[in-house]
Amino acid sequence: MKKLLLPFMLFALVFAAACSNNGETNTSNENATNSGDSEETTTSETDVKSALLDFQMNLISTVNKNDSPIYAFESAKVAEEKPSDEELAKMKSEAEEAAMQVAEDVRGVEVPAELETYQSDIETALEDLAKSYETRAANLSDEAEAAYEESDAQFASFEEKMGTVYKDAGLTAPSFAADLVD
């Protein structure tokens, strides 16, 4: 379901942009010239929105590629039939490695040229996301209902910063938490 949401959002965005341009007609050369500028702006805005949505899908894919051991470890701690202490220790080690790999992968994500205006904001947000995974790796707990307040705060900061970028681009801020949790 998650995988269908982003393409649908992209389609809806492009469809809405196309519909808004179809209703406009120009009758004079002056209006036609102004319309050309308007169309370039609309195209540029659409390119930015499209690039931002593509970036979001890429980021989600990058994180989800390696984060499964983290959620497997957290799930195993609360399962009715808990794994042995040795198995749980192995899962914890795999979760730590996975979290560090995700942090490294997030730092390697390239910001597309179309998002140059927001590059600094996006890079700052990505650093918060990477730190969130590093903090999680450093603080993995064997307790069933462990709280990861520092990691969660860093993730919330990432979401807030990315939400600001989306709003500035004319989009609704997404919930990355819903897409990044297996």
Sequence and secondary structure as in RCSB ss.txt:
>XXXX:A:sequence
MKKLLLPFMLFALVFAAACSNNGETNTSNENATNSGDSEETTTSETDVKSALLDFQMNLISTVNKNDSPIYAFES
AKVAEEKPSDEELAKMKSEAEEAAMQVAEDVRGVEVPAELETYQSDIETALEDLAKSYETRAANLSDEAEAAYEE
SDAQFASFEEKMGTVYKDAGLTAPSFAADLVD
>XXXX:A:secstr
 HHHHHHHHHHHHHHHHHHHHHT    SHHHHHHHHHHHHHHHHHHHHHHHHHHHHHHHHHHHHTT HHHHHHHH
HHHSSS   HHHHHHHHHHHHHHHHHHHHHHHT    GGGGGGHHHHHHHHHHHHHHHHHHHHT  SSTT   HH
HHHHHHHHHHHHHHHHHHTTS    HHHHH  
